[in-house]
Amino acid sequence: MRIAAIWIGALALWIGALSLLLWLWTGAELAPALLTGAAVALAAIAAFVAILPDETAGPRTLAESSLPTVVVVIGLAMMVNGLTFGLFLILIGAEVAALGLAGLARQLWLERGRRG
């Protein structure tokens, strides 16, 4: 099974659990319905990704999953939140994103060195 299908399926389960809590504890119907729709859509995407054939013919230059990629995304999210909370958060997010980019460069360099 592809790692992407597992991650997307886990996200679908998380959003489904959050939508269940909204259905139980709110009187409104719009927000839980939208969250439920997102969970169902993510579950469908995960199922689709799981049945796709693996078409990677050549060697990969990056690992199947990568922590520095997550660090870059967290840094970018912090920078966007900094638009609301202030310049300090934009600068911290830029530093976190730069750290993630350095980690990606290191990972790419190590993978290329390992392949010859």
ChimeraX attribute file (.defattr): number of C-alpha atoms within 10 A of each C-alpha:
attribute: neighborCount
match mode: 1-to-1
recipient: residues
	/A:1	10
	/A:2	14
	/A:3	12
	/A:4	15
	/A:5	20
	/A:6	15
	/A:7	12
	/A:8	20
	/A:9	22
	/A:10	15
	/A:11	17
	/A:12	23
	/A:13	16
	/A:14	13
	/A:15	19
	/A:16	21
	/A:17	15
	/A:18	16
	/A:19	21
	/A:20	15
	/A:21	12
	/A:22	18
	/A:23	18
	/A:24	10
	/A:25	10
	/A:26	10
	/A:27	9
	/A:28	10
	/A:29	10
	/A:30	10
	/A:31	13
	/A:32	21
	/A:33	15
	/A:34	12
	/A:35	20
	/A:36	21
	/A:37	15
	/A:38	17
	/A:39	23
	/A:40	17
	/A:41	13
	/A:42	21
	/A:43	20
	/A:44	15
	/A:45	16
	/A:46	21
	/A:47	15
	/A:48	11
	/A:49	19
	/A:50	18
	/A:51	11
	/A:52	11
	/A:53	8
	/A:54	10
	/A:55	6
	/A:56	7
	/A:57	6
	/A:58	6
	/A:59	7
	/A:60	11
	/A:61	14
	/A:62	14
	/A:63	10
	/A:64	9
	/A:65	10
	/A:66	12
	/A:67	12
	/A:68	21
	/A:69	15
	/A:70	13
	/A:71	20
	/A:72	23
	/A:73	15
	/A:74	17
	/A:75	24
	/A:76	20
	/A:77	16
	/A:78	21
	/A:79	24
	/A:80	14
	/A:81	15
	/A:82	17
	/A:83	12
	/A:84	10
	/A:85	12
	/A:86	11
	/A:87	13
	/A:88	12
	/A:89	19
	/A:90	21
	/A:91	15
	/A:92	16
	/A:93	24
	/A:94	19
	/A:95	17
	/A:96	21
	/A:97	24
	/A:98	17
	/A:99	16
	/A:100	21
	/A:101	16
	/A:102	14
	/A:103	18
	/A:104	19
	/A:105	13
	/A:106	13
	/A:107	18
	/A:108	15
	/A:109	13
	/A:110	13
	/A:111	15
	/A:112	13
	/A:113	9
	/A:114	9
	/A:115	9
	/A:116	5
